[in-house]
């Protein structure tokens, strides 16, 4: 059965810019439905570096990426946005009345009056290590590129590979979930937060985590399901280690994805927009954040916030061409609710 949703603006992308667009739309009494291929809101901030500090958000000398997402979600609560998470947008069709129907890979249909593409750098695919037969153990057979439900790994023997925030954070968290956790990193120092690296080192010294540096996972083994991996040191020495699951966390690769086939004007793998209102070459479709391009473009979250504000004004005029809107300041009028 097709899941059908009706809203004013369909926002594609639940990253910080997409979430702030919900707030700006709410000030205009416009309802929003947000779609994202990732299973949680926050985009890169949640998926790649939730514990990474950000220093260029106005009013915050320093804020953790995950905390910024939490605050954005609190900010949009009065407007009651709805979400479809874990489903990638595949396409859209324009109806005779000028409205749109956006469809996802799982068959969800969102009927909307305007579309705002806030997909960051596009859809994300995991960076996979070049290991023979790795694909044979995907799909719940022992190889995972994201941790969606930590309980999946309850009492398992885990091997995690990577040196960034995701690898460190999940090593720390899963140390209390899994039976054994081995973290393999090709270097001797980590790219992730120093505090997280220190916590992993303490877990290693306490015997709760095995830390293998200057090494890579080079082979995976099993008959239908993973049961072991080979860890090879930079020196050439190799060791086969029993493992129920292998989690390579090497980040995500951005791709424009199906949006690149929508017929919008594209330049250098980004959607061209008019900076008057961040409209695209298709009336009623807008693009904000890292996914768009224009002269002088800066790929900063704060610039995306600015684009979201102007985009919502443009969306309002598109949806209500005969209705005049007078800008009102929240300091005077407060935050309305839908």
Residue pairs with C-beta under 8 A, 6 or more apart in sequence:
2 107
2 108
2 109
3 84
3 106
3 107
3 108
3 109
4 108
4 109
4 111
5 33
5 82
5 84
5 108
5 109
5 110
5 111
6 110
6 111
6 112
7 31
7 32
7 33
7 82
7 110
7 111
7 112
8 25
8 30
8 31
8 32
8 112
8 113
8 114
8 315
8 319
9 21
9 25
9 30
9 31
9 32
9 33
9 112
9 113
9 114
9 115
9 116
9 312
9 315
10 32
10 33
10 34
10 35
10 100
10 102
10 110
10 112
10 114
10 115
10 116
11 18
11 21
11 22
11 32
11 33
11 34
11 35
11 116
11 118
12 18
12 35
12 36
12 89
12 102
12 115
12 116
12 117
12 118
12 119
12 259
13 34
13 35
13 36
13 43
13 117
13 118
13 119
13 120
13 289
13 291
14 34
14 35
14 36
14 38
14 40
14 41
14 42
14 43
14 83
14 85
15 36
15 42
15 43
15 44
15 45
15 118
15 119
15 120
15 289
16 42
16 43
16 45
16 68
16 69
16 72
16 301
16 304
16 305
17 118
17 120
17 288
17 289
17 290
17 301
17 304
17 305
17 307
17 308
18 34
18 36
18 43
18 116
18 118
18 119
18 288
18 289
18 308
19 34
19 41
19 42
19 69
19 72
19 73
19 75
19 76
20 72
20 75
20 304
20 305
20 308
21 32
21 116
21 118
21 288
21 308
21 311
21 312
22 32
22 34
22 76
22 79
22 81
23 72
23 75
23 76
23 79
24 308
24 309
24 311
24 312
25 31
25 32
25 79
25 312
25 315
26 32
26 76
26 78
26 79
26 81
26 335
26 336
26 338
27 312
27 328
27 330
27 335
27 336
28 312
28 313
28 316
28 325
29 336
29 338
30 312
30 315
30 316
30 319
31 79
31 80
31 81
31 338
32 79
32 81
32 82
33 81
33 82
33 83
33 84
33 110
33 112
34 41
34 81
34 82
34 83
34 84
35 83
35 84
35 85
35 87
35 89
35 102
35 104
35 108
35 110
36 43
36 83
36 84
36 85
36 86
36 87
37 86
37 87
37 88
37 89
37 123
37 124
38 46
38 47
38 85
38 86
38 124
39 85
39 86
39 146
39 148
40 46
40 47
40 85
41 69
41 73
41 83
41 85
42 50
42 65
42 66
42 69
43 120
44 120
44 121
44 124
44 252
45 52
45 65
45 66
45 68
45 69
46 65
46 66
46 69
47 124
47 146
47 166
47 252
48 164
48 165
48 166
48 251
48 252
49 65
49 164
49 165
49 166
50 64
50 65
50 66
50 69
50 165
50 169
51 64
51 65
51 66
51 165
51 169
51 192
51 193
51 196
52 64
52 65
52 165
52 193
53 62
53 63
53 64
53 65
54 60
54 62
54 63
54 64
54 65
54 68
54 301
55 61
55 62
56 300
56 301
56 302
57 63
57 68
57 301
57 302
58 302
60 68
63 71
78 335
78 336
78 337
78 338
79 337
79 338
80 337
80 338
84 104
84 108
84 110
87 104
87 105
87 106
87 108
88 104
88 105
88 123
88 257
88 258
89 102
89 103
89 104
89 105
89 258
89 259
90 103
90 104
90 105
90 258
91 102
91 103
91 258
91 261
91 262
92 100
92 101
92 102
92 103
92 115
92 262
93 100
93 101
93 103
94 100
94 284
95 101
98 113
98 283
98 284
99 111
99 112
99 113
100 111
100 112
100 113
100 114
100 115
100 284
100 285
101 109
101 110
101 111
101 112
102 109
102 110
102 112
102 115
103 109
103 110
104 110
113 284
113 315
113 318
113 319
114 284
114 285
114 286
114 315
114 318
114 319
115 284
115 285
115 286
116 286
116 287
116 288
116 308
116 311
116 312
116 315
117 259
117 271
117 280
117 285
117 286
117 287
117 288
117 291
117 292
118 287
118 288
118 289
118 291
118 304
118 308
119 257
119 259
119 289
119 291
120 254
120 289
120 290
120 291
121 254
121 290
121 291
122 254
122 255
122 256
122 257
122 259
122 260
122 269
122 291
123 254
123 255
123 256
123 257
123 258
124 252
124 253
124 254
124 255
125 252
125 253
125 255
126 145
126 146
126 248
126 250
126 251
126 252
126 253
127 250
127 251
127 252
127 253
128 134
128 145
128 248
128 250
129 161
129 216
129 217
129 248
129 250
131 217
131 218
131 219
131 220
132 219
133 219
133 220
134 143
134 220
136 220
136 222
137 143
137 220
137 222
137 225
137 226
137 246
141 222
141 224
141 225
141 226
142 220
142 222
142 225
142 226
142 227
142 243
142 244
142 245
142 246
143 220
143 226
143 245
143 246
143 247
143 248
144 152
144 245
144 246
144 247
145 247
145 248
145 249
147 153
147 170
147 174
147 247
150 173
150 174
150 177
151 177
152 245
153 174
153 177
153 178
153 244
153 245
154 177
154 178
155 178
155 179
156 178
156 179
156 180
156 244
156 245
157 178
157 179
157 180
157 182
157 242
157 243
157 244
157 245
158 174
158 178
158 180
158 181
158 182
158 243
158 244
158 245
158 246
158 247
159 182
159 184
159 217
159 229
159 231
159 241
159 243
159 245
159 246
159 247
160 167
160 170
160 171
160 174
160 181
160 182
160 183
160 184
160 246
160 247
160 248
160 249
161 167
161 183
161 184
161 185
161 216
161 217
161 246
161 247
161 248
161 249
161 250
162 183
162 185
162 248
162 249
162 250
163 185
163 186
163 187
163 189
163 190
163 191
163 192
164 190
164 191
164 192
164 249
164 250
164 251
165 191
165 192
165 193
165 196
166 192
166 249
166 251
167 183
167 185
167 190
167 192
167 249
168 183
168 190
168 192
168 193
168 196
168 197
168 199
168 200
169 192
169 196
170 247
170 249
171 181
171 183
171 200
171 203
171 209
172 196
172 199
172 200
172 203
174 181
175 181
175 203
175 208
175 209
180 210
181 208
181 209
181 210
182 209
182 210
182 211
182 212
182 231
182 241
182 243
183 200
183 209
183 210
183 211
183 212
184 212
184 215
184 216
184 217
184 231
185 211
185 212
185 213
185 214
185 215
186 214
186 215
186 216
186 234
187 213
187 214
188 213
188 214
189 197
190 196
190 197
190 200
200 209
200 211
201 211
203 209
204 210
204 211
212 231
214 233
214 234
214 235
215 231
215 232
215 233
215 234
216 231
216 232
216 234
217 229
217 230
217 231
217 232
217 246
217 248
218 230
218 231
218 232
218 238
219 229
219 230
219 240
220 226
220 228
220 229
220 230
220 246
221 227
221 228
221 229
221 230
221 240
222 228
226 243
226 244
226 245
226 246
227 242
227 243
227 244
228 240
228 241
228 242
228 243
229 240
229 241
229 243
229 246
230 238
230 239
230 240
230 241
231 238
231 239
231 240
231 241
232 238
232 239
256 266
256 269
256 270
256 291
259 271
259 291
260 266
260 269
262 282
262 285
263 281
263 282
264 271
264 272
264 280
264 281
264 282
264 285
264 287
265 271
265 272
265 280
265 281
266 272
267 293
268 293
270 290
270 291
270 292
270 293
270 297
271 280
271 287
271 291
271 292
271 293
272 280
272 281
272 292
272 293
272 294
273 279
273 280
273 286
273 287
273 288
273 292
273 293
273 294
274 294
275 294
275 310
276 310
276 314
277 286
277 310
277 311
277 313
277 314
277 315
277 317
278 286
278 287
278 288
278 292
278 307
278 310
278 311
278 314
279 285
279 286
279 311
279 314
279 318
280 286
280 287
283 318
284 318
286 311
286 314
286 315
288 304
288 307
288 308
288 311
289 304
289 307
289 308
290 299
290 304
292 307
297 303
313 325
316 323
316 325
317 325
